[in-house]
Amino acid sequence: MTGRDLGLAQIRDGARARYDSRDGYQWHRPEAAYHRADTGHQDYGCADTTSSGGAGGSVAPISGECPSGAPIKGNANSMIYHLPGQKYYKITVAEECFATAAEAEAAGYRAAQV
């Protein structure tokens, strides 16, 4: 994708629309960024991705870190996931979190090659 992401710009500007895979469209790569941008809206939020039926079972990170129940870090820009103990795991800022590699792969991520 090149150029400006208008969907993300709309959310940052306060758009009130659902930008997730349960709005009638398939999951898309920028979805995690849309959820992060939407956290600034106090009275609106994208659908809860912590429940089953989210994008591959993803869980939202807290301050860039994954909870213990979903420790696999997903980088939405590269679509690469990092497992605990891997070389770049500690410095990777999580954009999505997964309990299993299978969940990350179902959401379109691939394993880190380190």
Biopython code that builds the backbone (N, CA, C, O; Angstrom):
import numpy as np
from Bio.PDB.StructureBuilder import StructureBuilder

atoms = [
    (1, "MET", "N", (0.851, -1.165, 0.000)),
    (1, "MET", "CA", (0.000, 0.000, 0.000)),
    (1, "MET", "C", (0.899, 1.231, 0.000)),
    (1, "MET", "O", (1.842, 1.317, 0.786)),
    (2, "THR", "N", (0.612, 2.158, -0.860)),
    (2, "THR", "CA", (1.375, 3.398, -0.913)),
    (2, "THR", "C", (0.440, 4.568, -0.700)),
    (2, "THR", "O", (-0.777, 4.437, -0.833)),
    (3, "GLY", "N", (1.008, 5.701, -0.372)),
    (3, "GLY", "CA", (0.183, 6.886, -0.173)),
    (3, "GLY", "C", (-0.404, 6.960, 1.221)),
    (3, "GLY", "O", (0.025, 6.250, 2.130)),
    (4, "ARG", "N", (-1.385, 7.822, 1.376)),
    (4, "ARG", "CA", (-2.018, 8.072, 2.672)),
    (4, "ARG", "C", (-3.134, 7.068, 2.933)),
    (4, "ARG", "O", (-3.929, 6.778, 2.039)),
    (5, "ASP", "N", (-3.198, 6.543, 4.136)),
    (5, "ASP", "CA", (-4.257, 5.628, 4.544)),
    (5, "ASP", "C", (-5.441, 6.466, 5.004)),
    (5, "ASP", "O", (-5.455, 6.963, 6.130)),
    (6, "LEU", "N", (-6.424, 6.621, 4.143)),
    (6, "LEU", "CA", (-7.565, 7.473, 4.458)),
    (6, "LEU", "C", (-8.415, 6.918, 5.594)),
    (6, "LEU", "O", (-8.970, 7.687, 6.379)),
    (7, "GLY", "N", (-8.525, 5.593, 5.695)),
    (7, "GLY", "CA", (-9.281, 4.998, 6.797)),
    (7, "GLY", "C", (-8.678, 5.380, 8.139)),
    (7, "GLY", "O", (-9.399, 5.759, 9.062)),
    (8, "LEU", "N", (-7.344, 5.279, 8.253)),
    (8, "LEU", "CA", (-6.672, 5.641, 9.500)),
    (8, "LEU", "C", (-6.814, 7.138, 9.765)),
    (8, "LEU", "O", (-7.029, 7.547, 10.905)),
    (9, "ALA", "N", (-6.696, 7.948, 8.730)),
    (9, "ALA", "CA", (-6.861, 9.396, 8.899)),
    (9, "ALA", "C", (-8.262, 9.722, 9.401)),
    (9, "ALA", "O", (-8.421, 10.596, 10.254)),
    (10, "GLN", "N", (-9.267, 9.043, 8.894)),
    (10, "GLN", "CA", (-10.635, 9.294, 9.341)),
    (10, "GLN", "C", (-10.807, 8.950, 10.814)),
    (10, "GLN", "O", (-11.455, 9.693, 11.552)),
    (11, "ILE", "N", (-10.240, 7.844, 11.245)),
    (11, "ILE", "CA", (-10.360, 7.464, 12.651)),
    (11, "ILE", "C", (-9.657, 8.487, 13.531)),
    (11, "ILE", "O", (-10.205, 8.920, 14.545)),
    (12, "ARG", "N", (-8.441, 8.874, 13.144)),
    (12, "ARG", "CA", (-7.703, 9.869, 13.935)),
    (12, "ARG", "C", (-8.459, 11.193, 14.022)),
    (12, "ARG", "O", (-8.350, 11.915, 15.014)),
    (13, "ASP", "N", (-9.222, 11.504, 12.982)),
    (13, "ASP", "CA", (-10.003, 12.744, 12.966)),
    (13, "ASP", "C", (-11.358, 12.596, 13.656)),
    (13, "ASP", "O", (-12.144, 13.544, 13.681)),
    (14, "GLY", "N", (-11.638, 11.423, 14.215)),
    (14, "GLY", "CA", (-12.857, 11.231, 14.993)),
    (14, "GLY", "C", (-13.994, 10.518, 14.296)),
    (14, "GLY", "O", (-15.131, 10.569, 14.765)),
    (15, "ALA", "N", (-13.716, 9.852, 13.184)),
    (15, "ALA", "CA", (-14.778, 9.127, 12.480)),
    (15, "ALA", "C", (-15.393, 8.078, 13.394)),
    (15, "ALA", "O", (-14.697, 7.464, 14.204)),
    (16, "ARG", "N", (-16.674, 7.879, 13.265)),
    (16, "ARG", "CA", (-17.385, 6.884, 14.059)),
    (16, "ARG", "C", (-17.913, 5.813, 13.122)),
    (16, "ARG", "O", (-19.052, 5.865, 12.657)),
    (17, "ALA", "N", (-17.059, 4.849, 12.862)),
    (17, "ALA", "CA", (-17.431, 3.725, 12.001)),
    (17, "ALA", "C", (-16.652, 2.510, 12.467)),
    (17, "ALA", "O", (-15.618, 2.633, 13.124)),
    (18, "ARG", "N", (-17.157, 1.338, 12.120)),
    (18, "ARG", "CA", (-16.444, 0.121, 12.498)),
    (18, "ARG", "C", (-15.385, -0.188, 11.459)),
    (18, "ARG", "O", (-15.677, -0.232, 10.264)),
    (19, "TYR", "N", (-14.178, -0.400, 11.899)),
    (19, "TYR", "CA", (-13.072, -0.763, 11.025)),
    (19, "TYR", "C", (-12.508, -2.102, 11.475)),
    (19, "TYR", "O", (-11.324, -2.212, 11.796)),
    (20, "ASP", "N", (-13.339, -3.091, 11.497)),
    (20, "ASP", "CA", (-12.859, -4.413, 11.877)),
    (20, "ASP", "C", (-13.446, -5.463, 10.951)),
    (20, "ASP", "O", (-14.296, -5.156, 10.115)),
    (21, "SER", "N", (-12.998, -6.686, 11.098)),
    (21, "SER", "CA", (-13.360, -7.744, 10.163)),
    (21, "SER", "C", (-14.786, -8.246, 10.343)),
    (21, "SER", "O", (-15.239, -9.096, 9.576)),
    (22, "ARG", "N", (-15.501, -7.737, 11.342)),
    (22, "ARG", "CA", (-16.883, -8.172, 11.521)),
    (22, "ARG", "C", (-17.880, -7.171, 10.966)),
    (22, "ARG", "O", (-19.070, -7.243, 11.275)),
    (23, "ASP", "N", (-17.402, -6.227, 10.140)),
    (23, "ASP", "CA", (-18.305, -5.242, 9.565)),
    (23, "ASP", "C", (-18.799, -5.647, 8.178)),
    (23, "ASP", "O", (-19.317, -4.812, 7.437)),
    (24, "GLY", "N", (-18.643, -6.917, 7.825)),
    (24, "GLY", "CA", (-19.109, -7.396, 6.537)),
    (24, "GLY", "C", (-17.997, -7.580, 5.532)),
    (24, "GLY", "O", (-18.226, -8.079, 4.431)),
    (25, "TYR", "N", (-16.789, -7.180, 5.904)),
    (25, "TYR", "CA", (-15.638, -7.334, 5.013)),
    (25, "TYR", "C", (-14.648, -8.281, 5.666)),
    (25, "TYR", "O", (-14.750, -8.563, 6.860)),
    (26, "GLN", "N", (-13.700, -8.770, 4.900)),
    (26, "GLN", "CA", (-12.681, -9.650, 5.447)),
    (26, "GLN", "C", (-11.669, -8.839, 6.242)),
    (26, "GLN", "O", (-11.568, -7.622, 6.086)),
    (27, "TRP", "N", (-10.907, -9.541, 7.111)),
    (27, "TRP", "CA", (-9.847, -8.897, 7.883)),
    (27, "TRP", "C", (-8.872, -8.247, 6.924)),
    (27, "TRP", "O", (-8.611, -8.784, 5.847)),
    (28, "HIS", "N", (-8.331, -7.102, 7.296)),
    (28, "HIS", "CA", (-7.378, -6.397, 6.445)),
    (28, "HIS", "C", (-6.173, -5.983, 7.269)),
    (28, "HIS", "O", (-6.278, -5.805, 8.482)),
    (29, "ARG", "N", (-5.021, -5.828, 6.614)),
    (29, "ARG", "CA", (-3.763, -5.557, 7.309)),
    (29, "ARG", "C", (-3.791, -4.328, 8.217)),
    (29, "ARG", "O", (-3.271, -4.405, 9.330)),
    (30, "PRO", "N", (-4.365, -3.209, 7.803)),
    (30, "PRO", "CA", (-4.316, -2.027, 8.674)),
    (30, "PRO", "C", (-5.243, -2.089, 9.887)),
    (30, "PRO", "O", (-5.275, -1.146, 10.678)),
    (31, "GLU", "N", (-5.991, -3.169, 10.050)),
    (31, "GLU", "CA", (-6.989, -3.240, 11.113)),
    (31, "GLU", "C", (-6.394, -2.973, 12.497)),
    (31, "GLU", "O", (-7.003, -2.257, 13.292)),
    (32, "ALA", "N", (-5.229, -3.527, 12.801)),
    (32, "ALA", "CA", (-4.621, -3.318, 14.125)),
    (32, "ALA", "C", (-4.318, -1.842, 14.349)),
    (32, "ALA", "O", (-4.530, -1.323, 15.445)),
    (33, "ALA", "N", (-3.824, -1.163, 13.319)),
    (33, "ALA", "CA", (-3.537, 0.265, 13.442)),
    (33, "ALA", "C", (-4.820, 1.046, 13.676)),
    (33, "ALA", "O", (-4.825, 2.020, 14.429)),
    (34, "TYR", "N", (-5.904, 0.630, 13.042)),
    (34, "TYR", "CA", (-7.187, 1.302, 13.230)),
    (34, "TYR", "C", (-7.653, 1.157, 14.679)),
    (34, "TYR", "O", (-8.151, 2.113, 15.272)),
    (35, "HIS", "N", (-7.492, -0.023, 15.239)),
    (35, "HIS", "CA", (-7.895, -0.245, 16.632)),
    (35, "HIS", "C", (-7.051, 0.621, 17.570)),
    (35, "HIS", "O", (-7.583, 1.230, 18.499)),
    (36, "ARG", "N", (-5.727, 0.677, 17.327)),
    (36, "ARG", "CA", (-4.860, 1.494, 18.178)),
    (36, "ARG", "C", (-5.264, 2.968, 18.097)),
    (36, "ARG", "O", (-5.351, 3.641, 19.124)),
    (37, "ALA", "N", (-5.509, 3.470, 16.888)),
    (37, "ALA", "CA", (-5.891, 4.874, 16.721)),
    (37, "ALA", "C", (-7.215, 5.160, 17.406)),
    (37, "ALA", "O", (-7.423, 6.257, 17.924)),
    (38, "ASP", "N", (-8.103, 4.190, 17.415)),
    (38, "ASP", "CA", (-9.434, 4.381, 17.978)),
    (38, "ASP", "C", (-9.425, 4.450, 19.500)),
    (38, "ASP", "O", (-10.398, 4.913, 20.095)),
    (39, "THR", "N", (-8.360, 4.003, 20.138)),
    (39, "THR", "CA", (-8.331, 4.022, 21.602)),
    (39, "THR", "C", (-8.390, 5.436, 22.160)),
    (39, "THR", "O", (-8.695, 5.615, 23.339)),
    (40, "GLY", "N", (-8.105, 6.449, 21.336)),
    (40, "GLY", "CA", (-8.181, 7.829, 21.781)),
    (40, "GLY", "C", (-9.591, 8.360, 21.903)),
    (40, "GLY", "O", (-9.794, 9.432, 22.474)),
    (41, "HIS", "N", (-10.559, 7.652, 21.389)),
    (41, "HIS", "CA", (-11.953, 8.070, 21.464)),
    (41, "HIS", "C", (-12.556, 7.529, 22.759)),
    (41, "HIS", "O", (-12.620, 6.316, 22.955)),
    (42, "GLN", "N", (-12.989, 8.412, 23.627)),
    (42, "GLN", "CA", (-13.511, 7.980, 24.911)),
    (42, "GLN", "C", (-14.879, 7.323, 24.815)),
    (42, "GLN", "O", (-15.193, 6.440, 25.613)),
    (43, "ASP", "N", (-15.681, 7.727, 23.878)),
    (43, "ASP", "CA", (-17.053, 7.231, 23.829)),
    (43, "ASP", "C", (-17.315, 6.290, 22.661)),
    (43, "ASP", "O", (-18.470, 6.036, 22.320)),
    (44, "TYR", "N", (-16.279, 5.780, 22.057)),
    (44, "TYR", "CA", (-16.456, 4.879, 20.932)),
    (44, "TYR", "C", (-15.279, 3.935, 20.859)),
    (44, "TYR", "O", (-14.149, 4.327, 21.150)),
    (45, "GLY", "N", (-15.526, 2.698, 20.477)),
    (45, "GLY", "CA", (-14.447, 1.743, 20.301)),
    (45, "GLY", "C", (-14.814, 0.744, 19.238)),
    (45, "GLY", "O", (-15.988, 0.434, 19.038)),
    (46, "CYS", "N", (-13.815, 0.242, 18.563)),
    (46, "CYS", "CA", (-14.039, -0.836, 17.604)),
    (46, "CYS", "C", (-14.492, -2.064, 18.385)),
    (46, "CYS", "O", (-14.358, -2.114, 19.608)),
    (47, "ALA", "N", (-15.016, -3.031, 17.691)),
    (47, "ALA", "CA", (-15.499, -4.247, 18.343)),
    (47, "ALA", "C", (-14.393, -4.880, 19.158)),
    (47, "ALA", "O", (-13.218, -4.779, 18.803)),
    (48, "ASP", "N", (-14.757, -5.525, 20.236)),
    (48, "ASP", "CA", (-13.812, -6.162, 21.145)),
    (48, "ASP", "C", (-13.092, -7.309, 20.450)),
    (48, "ASP", "O", (-13.728, -8.275, 20.028)),
    (49, "THR", "N", (-11.759, -7.211, 20.328)),
    (49, "THR", "CA", (-10.988, -8.272, 19.672)),
    (49, "THR", "C", (-10.504, -9.319, 20.658)),
    (49, "THR", "O", (-9.812, -10.259, 20.267)),
    (50, "THR", "N", (-10.855, -9.177, 21.932)),
    (50, "THR", "CA", (-10.417, -10.173, 22.886)),
    (50, "THR", "C", (-11.344, -11.372, 22.929)),
    (50, "THR", "O", (-10.987, -12.408, 23.490)),
    (51, "SER", "N", (-12.527, -11.250, 22.349)),
    (51, "SER", "CA", (-13.458, -12.371, 22.346)),
    (51, "SER", "C", (-13.233, -13.220, 21.115)),
    (51, "SER", "O", (-12.563, -12.790, 20.176)),
    (52, "SER", "N", (-13.779, -14.410, 21.108)),
    (52, "SER", "CA", (-13.638, -15.247, 19.936)),
    (52, "SER", "C", (-14.346, -14.579, 18.776)),
    (52, "SER", "O", (-15.358, -13.902, 18.962)),
    (53, "GLY", "N", (-13.818, -14.769, 17.590)),
    (53, "GLY", "CA", (-14.381, -14.125, 16.429)),
    (53, "GLY", "C", (-13.618, -12.888, 16.029)),
    (53, "GLY", "O", (-13.934, -12.276, 15.009)),
    (54, "GLY", "N", (-12.595, -12.489, 16.824)),
    (54, "GLY", "CA", (-11.735, -11.381, 16.457)),
    (54, "GLY", "C", (-10.828, -11.800, 15.331)),
    (54, "GLY", "O", (-10.899, -12.937, 14.865)),
    (55, "ALA", "N", (-9.988, -10.913, 14.893)),
    (55, "ALA", "CA", (-9.076, -11.189, 13.793)),
    (55, "ALA", "C", (-8.102, -12.269, 14.224)),
    (55, "ALA", "O", (-7.055, -11.974, 14.800)),
    (56, "GLY", "N", (-8.445, -13.520, 13.944)),
    (56, "GLY", "CA", (-7.568, -14.622, 14.283)),
    (56, "GLY", "C", (-7.413, -14.840, 15.768)),
    (56, "GLY", "O", (-6.468, -15.515, 16.178)),
    (57, "GLY", "N", (-8.291, -14.306, 16.596)),
    (57, "GLY", "CA", (-8.186, -14.483, 18.039)),
    (57, "GLY", "C", (-7.209, -13.517, 18.681)),
    (57, "GLY", "O", (-6.639, -13.829, 19.726)),
    (58, "SER", "N", (-7.002, -12.360, 18.088)),
    (58, "SER", "CA", (-6.033, -11.412, 18.628)),
    (58, "SER", "C", (-6.548, -10.732, 19.886)),
    (58, "SER", "O", (-7.752, -10.630, 20.121)),
    (59, "VAL", "N", (-5.586, -10.266, 20.693)),
    (59, "VAL", "CA", (-5.861, -9.540, 21.918)),
    (59, "VAL", "C", (-5.105, -8.220, 21.824)),
    (59, "VAL", "O", (-3.972, -8.196, 21.345)),
    (60, "ALA", "N", (-5.699, -7.142, 22.262)),
    (60, "ALA", "CA", (-5.034, -5.846, 22.223)),
    (60, "ALA", "C", (-3.912, -5.794, 23.250)),
    (60, "ALA", "O", (-4.103, -6.210, 24.392)),
    (61, "PRO", "N", (-2.743, -5.288, 22.861)),
    (61, "PRO", "CA", (-1.637, -5.142, 23.820)),
    (61, "PRO", "C", (-1.907, -3.980, 24.774)),
    (61, "PRO", "O", (-2.754, -3.126, 24.512)),
    (62, "ILE", "N", (-1.179, -3.965, 25.874)),
    (62, "ILE", "CA", (-1.259, -2.886, 26.846)),
    (62, "ILE", "C", (0.115, -2.227, 26.891)),
    (62, "ILE", "O", (1.096, -2.850, 27.299)),
    (63, "SER", "N", (0.181, -0.980, 26.475)),
    (63, "SER", "CA", (1.446, -0.235, 26.411)),
    (63, "SER", "C", (2.509, -0.989, 25.618)),
    (63, "SER", "O", (3.679, -1.006, 26.001)),
    (64, "GLY", "N", (2.102, -1.611, 24.516)),
    (64, "GLY", "CA", (3.042, -2.303, 23.641)),
    (64, "GLY", "C", (3.468, -3.679, 24.099)),
    (64, "GLY", "O", (4.316, -4.309, 23.467)),
    (65, "GLU", "N", (2.889, -4.156, 25.192)),
    (65, "GLU", "CA", (3.238, -5.477, 25.720)),
    (65, "GLU", "C", (2.025, -6.395, 25.710)),
    (65, "GLU", "O", (0.887, -5.954, 25.872)),
    (66, "CYS", "N", (2.294, -7.670, 25.516)),
    (66, "CYS", "CA", (1.219, -8.660, 25.474)),
    (66, "CYS", "C", (0.938, -9.230, 26.857)),
    (66, "CYS", "O", (1.855, -9.368, 27.666)),
    (67, "PRO", "N", (-0.314, -9.562, 27.135)),
    (67, "PRO", "CA", (-0.638, -10.197, 28.420)),
    (67, "PRO", "C", (-0.088, -11.628, 28.453)),
    (67, "PRO", "O", (0.214, -12.204, 27.408)),
    (68, "SER", "N", (0.037, -12.185, 29.629)),
    (68, "SER", "CA", (0.616, -13.527, 29.767)),
    (68, "SER", "C", (-0.195, -14.602, 29.052)),
    (68, "SER", "O", (0.365, -15.614, 28.632)),
    (69, "GLY", "N", (-1.500, -14.399, 28.908)),
    (69, "GLY", "CA", (-2.333, -15.386, 28.233)),
    (69, "GLY", "C", (-2.237, -15.354, 26.717)),
    (69, "GLY", "O", (-2.727, -16.256, 26.037)),
    (70, "ALA", "N", (-1.604, -14.310, 26.188)),
    (70, "ALA", "CA", (-1.435, -14.166, 24.739)),
    (70, "ALA", "C", (-0.075, -13.505, 24.491)),
    (70, "ALA", "O", (-0.013, -12.342, 24.094)),
    (71, "PRO", "N", (1.016, -14.248, 24.726)),
    (71, "PRO", "CA", (2.345, -13.644, 24.718)),
    (71, "PRO", "C", (2.989, -13.424, 23.349)),
    (71, "PRO", "O", (4.066, -12.833, 23.274)),
    (72, "ILE", "N", (2.375, -13.873, 22.292)),
    (72, "ILE", "CA", (2.984, -13.759, 20.964)),
    (72, "ILE", "C", (2.721, -12.359, 20.414)),
    (72, "ILE", "O", (1.571, -11.935, 20.300)),
    (73, "LYS", "N", (3.804, -11.640, 20.069)),
    (73, "LYS", "CA", (3.710, -10.259, 19.606)),
    (73, "LYS", "C", (3.563, -10.205, 18.089)),
    (73, "LYS", "O", (4.367, -10.781, 17.356)),
    (74, "GLY", "N", (2.535, -9.512, 17.630)),
    (74, "GLY", "CA", (2.332, -9.311, 16.197)),
    (74, "GLY", "C", (2.677, -7.893, 15.801)),
    (74, "GLY", "O", (2.228, -6.940, 16.439)),
    (75, "ASN", "N", (3.484, -7.743, 14.736)),
    (75, "ASN", "CA", (3.826, -6.439, 14.184)),
    (75, "ASN", "C", (2.972, -6.235, 12.945)),
    (75, "ASN", "O", (3.214, -6.870, 11.919)),
    (76, "ALA", "N", (1.980, -5.363, 13.022)),
    (76, "ALA", "CA", (1.016, -5.186, 11.937)),
    (76, "ALA", "C", (1.636, -4.581, 10.678)),
    (76, "ALA", "O", (1.149, -4.831, 9.576)),
    (77, "ASN", "N", (2.697, -3.793, 10.822)),
    (77, "ASN", "CA", (3.322, -3.198, 9.642)),
    (77, "ASN", "C", (4.011, -4.248, 8.783)),
    (77, "ASN", "O", (3.912, -4.213, 7.556)),
    (78, "SER", "N", (4.701, -5.172, 9.416)),
    (78, "SER", "CA", (5.429, -6.205, 8.674)),
    (78, "SER", "C", (4.644, -7.500, 8.548)),
    (78, "SER", "O", (4.980, -8.361, 7.735)),
    (79, "MET", "N", (3.591, -7.636, 9.359)),
    (79, "MET", "CA", (2.796, -8.869, 9.425)),
    (79, "MET", "C", (3.668, -10.058, 9.855)),
    (79, "MET", "O", (3.517, -11.169, 9.346)),
    (80, "ILE", "N", (4.570, -9.805, 10.790)),
    (80, "ILE", "CA", (5.454, -10.831, 11.358)),
    (80, "ILE", "C", (5.120, -10.966, 12.837)),
    (80, "ILE", "O", (4.886, -9.972, 13.524)),
    (81, "TYR", "N", (5.099, -12.226, 13.330)),
    (81, "TYR", "CA", (4.897, -12.424, 14.763)),
    (81, "TYR", "C", (6.181, -12.931, 15.399)),
    (81, "TYR", "O", (6.983, -13.615, 14.765)),
    (82, "HIS", "N", (6.356, -12.579, 16.675)),
    (82, "HIS", "CA", (7.560, -12.915, 17.434)),
    (82, "HIS", "C", (7.163, -13.730, 18.662)),
    (82, "HIS", "O", (6.254, -13.356, 19.403)),
    (83, "LEU", "N", (7.851, -14.839, 18.862)),
    (83, "LEU", "CA", (7.598, -15.707, 20.007)),
    (83, "LEU", "C", (8.497, -15.323, 21.179)),
    (83, "LEU", "O", (9.612, -14.844, 20.974)),
    (84, "PRO", "N", (8.018, -15.532, 22.412)),
    (84, "PRO", "CA", (8.878, -15.273, 23.572)),
    (84, "PRO", "C", (10.187, -16.063, 23.446)),
    (84, "PRO", "O", (10.186, -17.236, 23.074)),
    (85, "GLY", "N", (11.296, -15.399, 23.762)),
    (85, "GLY", "CA", (12.600, -16.042, 23.703)),
    (85, "GLY", "C", (13.328, -15.821, 22.385)),
    (85, "GLY", "O", (14.532, -16.067, 22.304)),
    (86, "GLN", "N", (12.628, -15.364, 21.353)),
    (86, "GLN", "CA", (13.295, -15.094, 20.083)),
    (86, "GLN", "C", (14.153, -13.831, 20.195)),
    (86, "GLN", "O", (13.962, -13.009, 21.092)),
    (87, "LYS", "N", (15.088, -13.698, 19.275)),
    (87, "LYS", "CA", (16.094, -12.639, 19.299)),
    (87, "LYS", "C", (15.503, -11.235, 19.478)),
    (87, "LYS", "O", (15.995, -10.479, 20.316)),
    (88, "TYR", "N", (14.476, -10.866, 18.728)),
    (88, "TYR", "CA", (13.948, -9.504, 18.772)),
    (88, "TYR", "C", (12.660, -9.366, 19.579)),
    (88, "TYR", "O", (12.006, -8.324, 19.532)),
    (89, "TYR", "N", (12.296, -10.401, 20.311)),
    (89, "TYR", "CA", (11.032, -10.372, 21.054)),
    (89, "TYR", "C", (10.965, -9.207, 22.037)),
    (89, "TYR", "O", (9.976, -8.474, 22.060)),
    (90, "LYS", "N", (11.998, -9.031, 22.843)),
    (90, "LYS", "CA", (11.956, -8.015, 23.905)),
    (90, "LYS", "C", (11.895, -6.595, 23.368)),
    (90, "LYS", "O", (11.332, -5.720, 24.026)),
    (91, "ILE", "N", (12.460, -6.337, 22.182)),
    (91, "ILE", "CA", (12.444, -4.975, 21.652)),
    (91, "ILE", "C", (11.270, -4.722, 20.698)),
    (91, "ILE", "O", (11.047, -3.589, 20.271)),
    (92, "THR", "N", (10.525, -5.777, 20.367)),
    (92, "THR", "CA", (9.368, -5.613, 19.491)),
    (92, "THR", "C", (8.205, -5.002, 20.272)),
    (92, "THR", "O", (7.842, -5.491, 21.342)),
    (93, "VAL", "N", (7.633, -3.947, 19.737)),
    (93, "VAL", "CA", (6.445, -3.331, 20.328)),
    (93, "VAL", "C", (5.231, -4.048, 19.742)),
    (93, "VAL", "O", (4.999, -4.001, 18.535)),
    (94, "ALA", "N", (4.475, -4.698, 20.588)),
    (94, "ALA", "CA", (3.317, -5.468, 20.123)),
    (94, "ALA", "C", (2.220, -4.545, 19.609)),
    (94, "ALA", "O", (1.885, -3.541, 20.236)),
    (95, "GLU", "N", (1.669, -4.906, 18.457)),
    (95, "GLU", "CA", (0.521, -4.201, 17.913)),
    (95, "GLU", "C", (-0.734, -5.070, 18.015)),
    (95, "GLU", "O", (-1.856, -4.566, 18.075)),
    (96, "GLU", "N", (-0.518, -6.372, 18.033)),
    (96, "GLU", "CA", (-1.564, -7.357, 18.305)),
    (96, "GLU", "C", (-0.892, -8.483, 19.086)),
    (96, "GLU", "O", (0.311, -8.701, 18.950)),
    (97, "CYS", "N", (-1.661, -9.194, 19.899)),
    (97, "CYS", "CA", (-1.138, -10.293, 20.690)),
    (97, "CYS", "C", (-1.949, -11.553, 20.410)),
    (97, "CYS", "O", (-3.152, -11.493, 20.153)),
    (98, "PHE", "N", (-1.267, -12.691, 20.464)),
    (98, "PHE", "CA", (-1.913, -13.970, 20.176)),
    (98, "PHE", "C", (-1.499, -15.008, 21.206)),
    (98, "PHE", "O", (-0.385, -14.977, 21.728)),
    (99, "ALA", "N", (-2.409, -15.924, 21.488)),
    (99, "ALA", "CA", (-2.114, -17.013, 22.421)),
    (99, "ALA", "C", (-1.300, -18.106, 21.736)),
    (99, "ALA", "O", (-0.471, -18.754, 22.375)),
    (100, "THR", "N", (-1.530, -18.315, 20.446)),
    (100, "THR", "CA", (-0.833, -19.379, 19.720)),
    (100, "THR", "C", (-0.339, -18.870, 18.376)),
    (100, "THR", "O", (-0.853, -17.887, 17.841)),
    (101, "ALA", "N", (0.661, -19.551, 17.840)),
    (101, "ALA", "CA", (1.164, -19.226, 16.500)),
    (101, "ALA", "C", (0.064, -19.445, 15.462)),
    (101, "ALA", "O", (-0.024, -18.709, 14.480)),
    (102, "ALA", "N", (-0.765, -20.449, 15.682)),
    (102, "ALA", "CA", (-1.859, -20.727, 14.748)),
    (102, "ALA", "C", (-2.825, -19.542, 14.662)),
    (102, "ALA", "O", (-3.313, -19.225, 13.578)),
    (103, "GLU", "N", (-3.107, -18.884, 15.794)),
    (103, "GLU", "CA", (-3.974, -17.714, 15.785)),
    (103, "GLU", "C", (-3.327, -16.570, 15.006)),
    (103, "GLU", "O", (-3.997, -15.877, 14.240)),
    (104, "ALA", "N", (-2.021, -16.376, 15.203)),
    (104, "ALA", "CA", (-1.310, -15.319, 14.475)),
    (104, "ALA", "C", (-1.345, -15.585, 12.971)),
    (104, "ALA", "O", (-1.576, -14.679, 12.171)),
    (105, "GLU", "N", (-1.114, -16.828, 12.609)),
    (105, "GLU", "CA", (-1.127, -17.190, 11.182)),
    (105, "GLU", "C", (-2.530, -17.055, 10.589)),
    (105, "GLU", "O", (-2.678, -16.667, 9.430)),
    (106, "ALA", "N", (-3.551, -17.371, 11.370)),
    (106, "ALA", "CA", (-4.923, -17.223, 10.900)),
    (106, "ALA", "C", (-5.268, -15.755, 10.641)),
    (106, "ALA", "O", (-6.129, -15.446, 9.818)),
    (107, "ALA", "N", (-4.581, -14.851, 11.359)),
    (107, "ALA", "CA", (-4.802, -13.414, 11.182)),
    (107, "ALA", "C", (-3.934, -12.842, 10.064)),
    (107, "ALA", "O", (-3.972, -11.640, 9.803)),
    (108, "GLY", "N", (-3.154, -13.693, 9.405)),
    (108, "GLY", "CA", (-2.352, -13.244, 8.272)),
    (108, "GLY", "C", (-0.894, -12.977, 8.567)),
    (108, "GLY", "O", (-0.168, -12.510, 7.689)),
    (109, "TYR", "N", (-0.437, -13.263, 9.792)),
    (109, "TYR", "CA", (0.963, -13.048, 10.158)),
    (109, "TYR", "C", (1.816, -14.248, 9.763)),
    (109, "TYR", "O", (1.308, -15.354, 9.580)),
    (110, "ARG", "N", (3.126, -14.013, 9.634)),
    (110, "ARG", "CA", (4.075, -15.115, 9.426)),
    (110, "ARG", "C", (5.100, -15.067, 10.552)),
    (110, "ARG", "O", (5.280, -14.039, 11.204)),
    (111, "ALA", "N", (5.762, -16.190, 10.766)),
    (111, "ALA", "CA", (6.747, -16.295, 11.848)),
    (111, "ALA", "C", (8.000, -15.488, 11.521)),
    (111, "ALA", "O", (8.387, -15.366, 10.359)),
    (112, "ALA", "N", (8.630, -14.939, 12.559)),
    (112, "ALA", "CA", (9.914, -14.267, 12.392)),
    (112, "ALA", "C", (10.953, -15.281, 11.950)),
    (112, "ALA", "O", (10.914, -16.435, 12.376)),
    (113, "GLN", "N", (11.870, -14.869, 11.110)),
    (113, "GLN", "CA", (12.881, -15.770, 10.557)),
    (113, "GLN", "C", (14.213, -15.638, 11.308)),
    (113, "GLN", "O", (15.263, -15.533, 10.676)),
    (114, "VAL", "N", (14.183, -15.641, 12.632)),
    (114, "VAL", "CA", (15.414, -15.519, 13.427)),
    (114, "VAL", "C", (15.576, -16.721, 14.331)),
    (114, "VAL", "O", (16.551, -16.805, 15.079)),
]
sb = StructureBuilder()
sb.init_structure("model")
sb.init_model(0)
sb.init_chain("A")
sb.init_seg("    ")
for serial, (resi, resn, name, xyz) in enumerate(atoms, 1):
    if name == "N":
        sb.init_residue(resn, " ", resi, " ")
    sb.init_atom(name, np.array(xyz, "f"), 0.0, 1.0, " ", f" {name:<3s}", serial, name[0])
structure = sb.get_structure()
